[in-house]
Amino acid sequence: MLKLFSGGDQGEASWPMKKVVAALTARFGDVDLLGEDGPLSVYGVQDHGVNFVIAMMQTAPGSGQVAELGFLARFVGFPVTADTVEGLNRNLHISVATIENNDLFLMAGMQVVGAFDETQFNLLIEQWRRDLAVCLHGLTGESSSLTDAFPAAKLEAARRFAKNVAPPRIEGGGASDADMLARFMGAGKMSRAVCGDCDGRGKRGLIARACEACDGEGFVTRR
């Protein structure tokens, strides 16, 4: 588990562990302290039948100040291949998937930045849950559908309103003047483009730090 963390300077920023645990309890109900190893504390979380752990690396043993966070989920007994893992890693946002002894491990690690904010922390939790959903969908294959798991997608009125039709193509294969991406990104104002450093993810590296080139937005101003 320690390999999830960067091992960098832990004095730059930290969050009060009590606040982090309180936010987890408010979101998931009871969370269990599974164990401690020096500055590392590991908590178990159950979310609608899916188990995962959140590891908190303190600035020093017993400091109560969290410098880095890690997430870990293990999937046992699923048919996992190298192609499965490769496909998952193309679609995961803050996590990385790997196989060990025929088990699939989903992991994410990050260094905390700034003061603790429960709203921002919950957004981080939702990014992790999104990766869990992608992982589960990849493991269960065609037997499940992401749209089936999203209640709004089942409403016909919602499906009709959310429909976006591809613009007509012009000769030569290019898009017509009705370029959806250009309109969405505000064509005619300041032109924006997908960040080349992070491929639009807003995150870089195994521990998913915010991309410095785009400040975590995933887009940059076109020069």
Disulfide bonds with the S-S distance in Angstrom:
none
